[in-house]
Amino acid sequence: MKKIAVCYKWVLSDADIRVNDKTHQLDMEKCKPQISEYDRNGIECGVQIKAASGAEFVGVSCGSACAASSKDALSRGPDAVYTLDDAVMAEADSTTTSKVLAGMIKAIGDVDVVICAEGSSDEYARQTGPRLAALLGWPSVSYVSKVTVNGDSFDLERKMEEGTEMVTVPAPVVLSVLPDVGEAPIPSVKQILGAKKKPANEMNLAGIGLSADAVKPFMKVESVLAPVTERKKIHLNADGKTIDAAAAELVKELSAAGIL
């Protein structure tokens, strides 16, 4: 096995999202960028495969402003990272993202296994891994919860709704992994400092044979609004009512609302 590639996405943290009370629009101004939470598990999976196989391990990311992710990604285990940072990718959907990632993987060369998280923490569309596999012409295995290296093959556990499925698949292959595959540790100070010495390679669309028109998204998001919650603010036990009286009033209100 020569090379492991883990795809990761640079997303805005949802911890600091604010909602406009009047318009219900999301205010993302104070949200800090970070590696998608699920992709950190994917990177840890890459670390485990590298330890078992001795293969080179690279991180791969595309999007708008994703080059800023290199140091964080490198501190988590990859030997090198490859980023394609282009403003035209700001509204990229799964179709265009997988197209760019496929071009990057081919340009990097000698990749035996590509690891994607089952979904990203911002959209969780769960399409990038299978689409990427189709473009590369490789097998795709999803819902992977455990990976064991077996020579040039992988023994996989898939976490299904009604049990666990065991699969053995040869390289090359694209794996879509669940968080169960490996808990992502917080990088140590030594790892953070060591990240500065690792290669951070920047790619561009022309270099992988794509134009800006080729990566225009098929889907356009018009708006994202927070759900509206309206409360009636009816106090059933006000004015010293008994439990029986309050219960009777509750039944009356629910019946009037068509719930009962």
Secondary structure by P-SEA (a helix, b strand, c coil): ccbbbbbbbbccccccccccccccccccccccccccaaaaaaaaaaaaaaaacccbbbbbbbccccccaaaaaaaacccbbbbbcccccccccaaaaaaaaaaaaaaaccccbbbbcccccccccccaaaaaaaaacbbbbccccbbbbcccccbbbbbcccbbbbbbbcccccccccccccccccccaaaaaaccccccccccccccccccccccccccccccccbbbbbcccccccccccaaaaaaaaaaaaaaaccc
